[in-house]
Structures are given as structure tokens and as C-alpha cells.
Amino acid sequence: MNVESVYHTIKSKINGLTKGNGEWLRLLAFTGVATAGAIGLAYSTPEIAHRVPKSLKSGAALAIIDLIWENIGYYTKAWKSNHSLLYLGKAPVEVVAMSGLAGATLSLMLPEQKDRALQILYPLITAMTGASLEWWLRQKGYMEYHPKYKWIHAFITYFIVFFALHELHYKWDDIESAVKRKLT
């Protein structure tokens, strides 16, 4: 058995197992490795290790927002996602997981103190990346947009969500303090 036949055998097994949703799994794997690397690096760097819990909260918040938003998009017929291993409502579990991982990683990369330039730049770069990724997924058949829903709508949505996530990142301590005061 040569290398090429082994490759095709493995590829066919994986495609059969994943029902052809290899792109979702590749993206999830890439995001997971990036997040694990960022968190591992943070924990090994004493100056920033204390930031990991806050970044994980931001990631969880983004995953919840994405879960809700994916379902809203589907039920309003603005878009739909195809080829998932498992749907949470109508949201692909891979997309919700990627959102949480990416949110945690991006939050971990923010500086300790709020920076006005990053307040716009961070959501702008993330919006461009997210909307471009959606374009690519649509080309591959993993997403479908309603004819009236365009790339610019995705861009604006990403910008708003990541602007809010940027703000939330710097408010976690205030939120926790307020909750503790209410509970005592």
C-alpha cells in the first residue's frame, strides 16, 4: 500500500465520519489550537496569567451571543449554515465553539488598559476577518445568505458584536463587584 492510497483511505473515512463537513472541523481545529497556544503561553507568562479567567468569560459570552444570533439568522431566513455534526437549535456546534475559542483568544490579546485606537481597530479587523471567512464558507457551500443579506451586513454585525465584546472585556471586574454586592 503506497502513501497516496493510505491518504485517500484516511480521507474517505474522515469524510464518511464527518458527513462532508471537513471545513467546519478544520476551522474548529485551527481555532482550538490557536486558543490552547494562547492560553498556554499566558499561563507560562506570570505577568499575564491572571488575565486567562477574564478571557474565558469573554469567550463564553461570545459563544452565547453567537448561539442566539445564529438561531435568529436562521429563523429570520437571513442565512443558514450547512454540514454540521450537531446543531444547537439551528446553530452549528462547530461555529458556537469557534466563537467561544476565538473570543477567549482575542480577549487575551487585549492590553491591560483600555486603548482608544484598539477600541475601533480591534472590531474593524475582526469584522473584516469574520465577514471574509463567511464569504469563503458561502463559496464552499457551508453557508447560504438570503438574497437581501449581503457581506456588508455580516461586516456591520461583526463590528458591533466585537465592539461590545471589547467594552465587556474591560467591565468584567465591575460586573463581578456589582453581583457580589447584590448577593451580600
C-alpha positions, -999 to +999 in steps of 0.1 A: +000+000+000+015+033-010+013+067+007-013+081-018-037+051-012-033+055+026-041+092+023-072+086+002-084+058+025-080+081+056-096+110+038-126+088+028-130+076+063-129+111+077-154+123+051-177+094+059-174+101+096-180+139+093-206+137+065-185+161+044-182+189+070-145+189+069-142+227+066-160+233+099-138+208+116-106+223+101-116+257+113-126+244+147-092+226+150-073+257+139-092+279+164-088+253+192-050+250+186-046+288+185-066+292+217-048+264+235-015+280+224-025+315+236-038+302+270-007+280+274+015+310+267-004+332+290-002+306+319+035+303+313+040+341+315+034+352+351+027+388+340-004+378+321-016+345+336-041+364+358-059+375+326-069+340+315-102+338+336-114+371+322-106+360+286-125+327+292-155+347+304-154+369+272-151+337+251-182+322+269-201+354+264-193+354+227-203+318+223-237+325+239-242+356+217-233+336+187-256+307+196-285+332+199-275+352+168-271+320+146-306+309+155-321+344+149-304+344+115-318+311+106-354+318+118-355+352+101-342+335+069-312+358+067-288+329+064-283+293+072-253+271+079-249+236+063-230+204+071-227+205+109-221+174+130-246+188+155-269+217+156-278+237+188-312+248+176-301+258+141-266+269+151-237+246+141-220+234+173-186+240+155-194+277+149-205+282+185-173+265+198-151+285+174-168+317+185-161+309+222-125+299+215-118+329+192-134+353+217-112+340+245-081+343+224-088+378+211-097+389+246-064+375+259-046+396+234-061+429+245-039+451+267-045+456+304-056+492+300-083+503+275-068+517+244-089+541+223-072+531+190-078+494+197-114+502+206-121+508+168-092+488+153-100+455+171-136+453+160-127+466+125-101+438+119-123+412+134-153+423+113-132+421+081-119+387+091-153+373+101-171+386+070-143+374+047-145+339+064-182+339+058-177+347+022-153+318+019-178+295+037-205+305+013-183+297-017-177+262-002-215+257+004-212+258+042-233+289+045-261+304+025-273+340+026-308+353+018-305+374-014-311+406+006-285+397+032-251+409+020-214+408+030-217+443+044-245+432+068-221+405+082-193+430+085-215+455+104-228+428+127-193+415+135-181+451+141-210+458+166-205+424+184-167+428+188-170+465+198-194+453+226-170+424+235-141+448+237-161+470+261-173+440+281-137+428+284-129+459+305-161+457+325-159+421+340-144+433+373-172+459+377-198+433+368-185+408+393-183+435+420-219+445+414-231+409+415-212+403+448-227+434+463-262+423+453-257+388+468-244+401+502 
